[in-house]
Amino acid sequence: MKWNCLLFLFGWTKLISSDIMSLNGKHIVVGTQVTLVHLYVLRNTSGHILKLDGVAAETLGSLARRLNFTYSLLQVNDSLLEGISNTLPGLAFYVANGMCDVVIGPVVTTPSRFAIMDFAEGFMYSSGALLIPMPTSSENVAAVAKPFQLSVWISLLIVMPITAAAICVFIRPKPWLHSSSTLDRSYCGKLHHISCSAFEVFFEVFRILMNQGGSFPTMRNTVCFVVGSWCLGALVVVSAYNSLLTSYILGSNAEPLVDSLTDVAVNSNVNLVVDKGLAVDVVVSGATVGLYKQLGDKLRSNKNSRCVTFQGCIDLVKSGSYTYLNGLSVTLNAIDDDYKSTRKCNLALARKPESVPAALAWALSKKSPYTKSFTKGFMELHQAGLIDEWTHRELHQRRNVSYCLNEAKRVQQRKISDNLTKITLKNFSGVFYVLIMGYVLSLICFFGENMHFRLSKYYGGSSTSGMELKQGGKL
């Protein structure tokens, strides 16, 4: 029994070692799926590949030295796994027909791809990111209304006339409370004034809500209870409004286009854009349920959502209503390249990172003897920290990314306690618009009163002159 166990372990060890050493002394043909940061390809004028660069190129070179194999590049113009036309059948075609041993680059595994090829998983572990236009501050017109939701404003509009009607009922003259004092009808707020119009009472209720005080006649207990309750409620409402208004005035009103993929799916005014034929397009378009299914439907409904060129995607994002989905490293590279070309921060990242359905892999032919060798090689490189180091080195060359990300954070998340925060006229634009509206209404009333006074004086003077003439004729 003991010898049987030893023989079993020896055979299993030999099988594993043979899988791992399957690349030793071999020569393989490598296909290239070009993606920013991960893999760059330098071609000559005829399309012949001269040089590889990026994280995938560094990984391939390191594995070639560690596992003792040589390689040559598949000299085709295809850089996508799936085919586009008869002249560009896709890298998967060359893998399936034995013309290519492995496709390097950030390949996403999908069920349809599993059916025709194997994957050496573990090449890269990366979160996704949404690239959005840089949020910009605008005039804070809505700050006056923002502290309360619409339901609160509607409730106030309903409660105010109800309160005014209740006070009107309670201050109506009562026979047993009728006073013989001289009634002064000139001002509603005097103590001995028994009756007020509904408009006058409503105006006093409104004054209390505006924190301008107010007064009512015949302040009996019933009136005191109603008015006191309204004053207490108005105090709470005004205090809450003022405290929330401060945060809206001092805070930034630069809202991002979206915060997550969920926002993209539910917002009909925002479109998703992806690289045509690359990993994200394959995953989203092939989804049959859930969030990715909704995003796939959105992609299919817009002919511009699949970009043939990377710069085309970036231009759509900068137009204002599109967001670009890809790996974090690719989106950071896009921010850096755009800043270098424009010297402005036009792009930012959505606040919530997006998860990737699976680890990025390299593609091999079905039942390839090299799959386990590459997988183990990835594990060793990750354990040594080399793949992370190469990724950081690529991103470190794009130092402008940090500047633009910090700029986006500053614009969106300005803090009240920040000493650099200053109140400007733009912060109070909403209040000034309300004040200007009040000025306009006051001027209209002013000119109306003047016209009414002048017309009344004119017609009154004419009628008086006519009467004097008639009286003179009789005399």
Order of alpha helices (4+ residues) and beta strands (2+ residues): alpha-beta-beta-beta-alpha-beta-alpha-beta-alpha-beta-beta-alpha-alpha-alpha-alpha-beta-alpha-alpha-beta-alpha-beta-alpha-beta-beta-alpha-alpha-alpha-alpha
